[in-house]
Structure formats: structure tokens, C-alpha cells
Amino acid sequence: MEDFMSVGVPVVSIFIGLPWVILHYITKWKQAPRITEEDERLLDEMQALARRLEDRVMTVERIIAADNPDWKPGLGSPGFPEQTQSQFQIDRDRMKRDIGHSLNRRN
């Protein structure tokens, strides 16, 4: 009996269990939803809209920069690549701290 268990379980696992698991996940993969033509069209429209909005923001930033020389440029401005990651981290930490303070005042 012990000899059957030491040989039978691995053989059953390899020839029945392993193919069953593989075929199960192949079936699940084939049943998974795929992107449709309508989804692709919607993504293209969203990308075009994002580009147009980015152009508008850059135009507004240029107008504000021309009117106010002390204005700090944003992401779309020519000076953007000069900003370092640490400056963004500091801004993000400051924002989190300010949000935390405002939430604590409400409680």
C-alpha cells in the first residue's frame, strides 16, 4: 500500500492533475474579455481629447506667464524638465500634510 502511494500519487498528479490545471487556465484565458473595436475607438477618442486638453493648458499657461512674470510654470511649460524629482516629492509631501491637517480639523 505504501509503495502504491509513493508511485501512484506522483503519476496521477503528473498525468491527470497537471494537464487539468493547464487546460483549465487555457479555457479561462480564452474566455477572458477582449478589447473590442468600439473600445479601441473610445480609447483613440480619449487620447485625442487628452492631447487637445494638453494643448489648451499649455496655451493658458503661456498667456498667464506673459501676463504675470512671477507665475510658477506648470507641467506643460518649457522650464518643466529643469525641475527635479525631489521638488515634486516635496510638493507631494506638503500636499499630504495639508490634507491631513484639514481632515484633523474636521474631526
ChimeraX commands (.cxc) that place a marker at each C-alpha (Angstrom):
marker #1 position 0.00,0.00,0.00 radius 0.5
marker #1 position 2.78,2.38,0.88 radius 0.5
marker #1 position 4.58,1.51,-2.36 radius 0.5
marker #1 position 1.42,2.39,-4.35 radius 0.5
marker #1 position 1.15,5.78,-2.62 radius 0.5
marker #1 position 4.77,6.70,-3.31 radius 0.5
marker #1 position 4.42,5.86,-7.01 radius 0.5
marker #1 position 0.70,6.33,-7.71 radius 0.5
marker #1 position 0.23,9.86,-6.36 radius 0.5
marker #1 position 3.05,11.41,-8.40 radius 0.5
marker #1 position 1.96,9.57,-11.57 radius 0.5
marker #1 position -1.66,10.67,-11.14 radius 0.5
marker #1 position -0.53,14.21,-10.37 radius 0.5
marker #1 position 1.63,14.42,-13.48 radius 0.5
marker #1 position -0.69,12.73,-16.00 radius 0.5
marker #1 position -4.08,13.90,-14.71 radius 0.5
marker #1 position -3.64,16.86,-12.38 radius 0.5
marker #1 position -1.13,18.89,-14.36 radius 0.5
marker #1 position -2.98,18.69,-17.72 radius 0.5
marker #1 position -6.23,19.50,-15.96 radius 0.5
marker #1 position -4.75,22.65,-14.40 radius 0.5
marker #1 position -3.16,23.73,-17.69 radius 0.5
marker #1 position -6.36,23.17,-19.70 radius 0.5
marker #1 position -8.43,24.90,-17.03 radius 0.5
marker #1 position -6.36,28.10,-17.24 radius 0.5
marker #1 position -6.22,27.96,-21.06 radius 0.5
marker #1 position -10.02,27.89,-21.05 radius 0.5
marker #1 position -10.18,30.80,-18.60 radius 0.5
marker #1 position -7.72,32.77,-20.75 radius 0.5
marker #1 position -9.83,32.20,-23.88 radius 0.5
marker #1 position -13.00,33.26,-22.06 radius 0.5
marker #1 position -11.41,36.48,-20.78 radius 0.5
marker #1 position -12.91,39.65,-22.26 radius 0.5
marker #1 position -11.01,41.16,-25.15 radius 0.5
marker #1 position -10.86,44.74,-26.29 radius 0.5
marker #1 position -13.48,45.39,-28.95 radius 0.5
marker #1 position -13.37,47.75,-31.90 radius 0.5
marker #1 position -15.67,50.08,-30.01 radius 0.5
marker #1 position -13.26,50.07,-27.04 radius 0.5
marker #1 position -10.35,50.86,-29.37 radius 0.5
marker #1 position -12.32,53.72,-30.94 radius 0.5
marker #1 position -13.17,55.07,-27.49 radius 0.5
marker #1 position -9.52,54.91,-26.43 radius 0.5
marker #1 position -8.49,56.76,-29.58 radius 0.5
marker #1 position -11.08,59.46,-28.90 radius 0.5
marker #1 position -9.89,59.79,-25.30 radius 0.5
marker #1 position -6.28,60.11,-26.43 radius 0.5
marker #1 position -7.21,62.82,-28.95 radius 0.5
marker #1 position -9.19,64.64,-26.26 radius 0.5
marker #1 position -6.25,64.43,-23.85 radius 0.5
marker #1 position -3.92,65.92,-26.47 radius 0.5
marker #1 position -6.35,68.77,-27.17 radius 0.5
marker #1 position -6.70,69.47,-23.45 radius 0.5
marker #1 position -2.94,69.44,-23.04 radius 0.5
marker #1 position -2.62,71.98,-25.86 radius 0.5
marker #1 position -5.23,74.18,-24.19 radius 0.5
marker #1 position -3.48,74.02,-20.84 radius 0.5
marker #1 position -0.16,74.93,-22.44 radius 0.5
marker #1 position -1.82,77.88,-24.20 radius 0.5
marker #1 position -3.36,79.12,-20.95 radius 0.5
marker #1 position 0.00,78.73,-19.17 radius 0.5
marker #1 position 1.73,80.77,-21.87 radius 0.5
marker #1 position -0.90,83.52,-21.55 radius 0.5
marker #1 position -0.60,83.58,-17.76 radius 0.5
marker #1 position 3.20,83.59,-17.94 radius 0.5
marker #1 position 3.09,86.56,-20.33 radius 0.5
marker #1 position 0.74,88.50,-18.01 radius 0.5
marker #1 position 2.42,87.60,-14.71 radius 0.5
marker #1 position 6.22,87.16,-14.68 radius 0.5
marker #1 position 6.16,85.81,-11.08 radius 0.5
marker #1 position 3.87,82.93,-12.01 radius 0.5
marker #1 position 5.34,79.46,-11.44 radius 0.5
marker #1 position 5.14,77.37,-14.65 radius 0.5
marker #1 position 3.34,74.05,-14.61 radius 0.5
marker #1 position 3.89,70.72,-16.32 radius 0.5
marker #1 position 3.42,71.96,-19.88 radius 0.5
marker #1 position 5.90,74.83,-19.65 radius 0.5
marker #1 position 9.34,74.84,-21.25 radius 0.5
marker #1 position 11.03,75.02,-17.82 radius 0.5
marker #1 position 9.46,71.77,-16.70 radius 0.5
marker #1 position 12.39,69.39,-17.47 radius 0.5
marker #1 position 14.64,71.52,-15.26 radius 0.5
marker #1 position 12.57,70.67,-12.20 radius 0.5
marker #1 position 13.85,67.72,-10.24 radius 0.5
marker #1 position 12.04,64.74,-8.80 radius 0.5
marker #1 position 12.86,65.90,-5.29 radius 0.5
marker #1 position 10.89,69.12,-5.84 radius 0.5
marker #1 position 7.85,67.07,-6.81 radius 0.5
marker #1 position 8.34,64.83,-3.77 radius 0.5
marker #1 position 8.47,67.90,-1.51 radius 0.5
marker #1 position 5.29,69.28,-3.12 radius 0.5
marker #1 position 3.57,65.89,-2.74 radius 0.5
marker #1 position 4.62,65.63,0.93 radius 0.5
marker #1 position 3.40,69.17,1.59 radius 0.5
marker #1 position 0.05,68.36,-0.05 radius 0.5
marker #1 position -0.36,65.21,2.05 radius 0.5
marker #1 position 0.45,67.17,5.20 radius 0.5
marker #1 position -2.04,69.93,4.31 radius 0.5
marker #1 position -4.76,67.37,3.57 radius 0.5
marker #1 position -4.04,65.64,6.85 radius 0.5
marker #1 position -4.34,68.92,8.77 radius 0.5
marker #1 position -7.65,69.78,7.09 radius 0.5
marker #1 position -9.03,66.32,7.89 radius 0.5
marker #1 position -7.93,66.60,11.52 radius 0.5
marker #1 position -9.67,69.99,11.87 radius 0.5
marker #1 position -12.95,68.44,10.73 radius 0.5
marker #1 position -12.82,65.72,13.40 radius 0.5
marker link #1:1,2 radius 0.2
marker link #1:2,3 radius 0.2
marker link #1:3,4 radius 0.2
marker link #1:4,5 radius 0.2
marker link #1:5,6 radius 0.2
marker link #1:6,7 radius 0.2
marker link #1:7,8 radius 0.2
marker link #1:8,9 radius 0.2
marker link #1:9,10 radius 0.2
marker link #1:10,11 radius 0.2
marker link #1:11,12 radius 0.2
marker link #1:12,13 radius 0.2
marker link #1:13,14 radius 0.2
marker link #1:14,15 radius 0.2
marker link #1:15,16 radius 0.2
marker link #1:16,17 radius 0.2
marker link #1:17,18 radius 0.2
marker link #1:18,19 radius 0.2
marker link #1:19,20 radius 0.2
marker link #1:20,21 radius 0.2
marker link #1:21,22 radius 0.2
marker link #1:22,23 radius 0.2
marker link #1:23,24 radius 0.2
marker link #1:24,25 radius 0.2
marker link #1:25,26 radius 0.2
marker link #1:26,27 radius 0.2
marker link #1:27,28 radius 0.2
marker link #1:28,29 radius 0.2
marker link #1:29,30 radius 0.2
marker link #1:30,31 radius 0.2
marker link #1:31,32 radius 0.2
marker link #1:32,33 radius 0.2
marker link #1:33,34 radius 0.2
marker link #1:34,35 radius 0.2
marker link #1:35,36 radius 0.2
marker link #1:36,37 radius 0.2
marker link #1:37,38 radius 0.2
marker link #1:38,39 radius 0.2
marker link #1:39,40 radius 0.2
marker link #1:40,41 radius 0.2
marker link #1:41,42 radius 0.2
marker link #1:42,43 radius 0.2
marker link #1:43,44 radius 0.2
marker link #1:44,45 radius 0.2
marker link #1:45,46 radius 0.2
marker link #1:46,47 radius 0.2
marker link #1:47,48 radius 0.2
marker link #1:48,49 radius 0.2
marker link #1:49,50 radius 0.2
marker link #1:50,51 radius 0.2
marker link #1:51,52 radius 0.2
marker link #1:52,53 radius 0.2
marker link #1:53,54 radius 0.2
marker link #1:54,55 radius 0.2
marker link #1:55,56 radius 0.2
marker link #1:56,57 radius 0.2
marker link #1:57,58 radius 0.2
marker link #1:58,59 radius 0.2
marker link #1:59,60 radius 0.2
marker link #1:60,61 radius 0.2
marker link #1:61,62 radius 0.2
marker link #1:62,63 radius 0.2
marker link #1:63,64 radius 0.2
marker link #1:64,65 radius 0.2
marker link #1:65,66 radius 0.2
marker link #1:66,67 radius 0.2
marker link #1:67,68 radius 0.2
marker link #1:68,69 radius 0.2
marker link #1:69,70 radius 0.2
marker link #1:70,71 radius 0.2
marker link #1:71,72 radius 0.2
marker link #1:72,73 radius 0.2
marker link #1:73,74 radius 0.2
marker link #1:74,75 radius 0.2
marker link #1:75,76 radius 0.2
marker link #1:76,77 radius 0.2
marker link #1:77,78 radius 0.2
marker link #1:78,79 radius 0.2
marker link #1:79,80 radius 0.2
marker link #1:80,81 radius 0.2
marker link #1:81,82 radius 0.2
marker link #1:82,83 radius 0.2
marker link #1:83,84 radius 0.2
marker link #1:84,85 radius 0.2
marker link #1:85,86 radius 0.2
marker link #1:86,87 radius 0.2
marker link #1:87,88 radius 0.2
marker link #1:88,89 radius 0.2
marker link #1:89,90 radius 0.2
marker link #1:90,91 radius 0.2
marker link #1:91,92 radius 0.2
marker link #1:92,93 radius 0.2
marker link #1:93,94 radius 0.2
marker link #1:94,95 radius 0.2
marker link #1:95,96 radius 0.2
marker link #1:96,97 radius 0.2
marker link #1:97,98 radius 0.2
marker link #1:98,99 radius 0.2
marker link #1:99,100 radius 0.2
marker link #1:100,101 radius 0.2
marker link #1:101,102 radius 0.2
marker link #1:102,103 radius 0.2
marker link #1:103,104 radius 0.2
marker link #1:104,105 radius 0.2
marker link #1:105,106 radius 0.2
marker link #1:106,107 radius 0.2
view
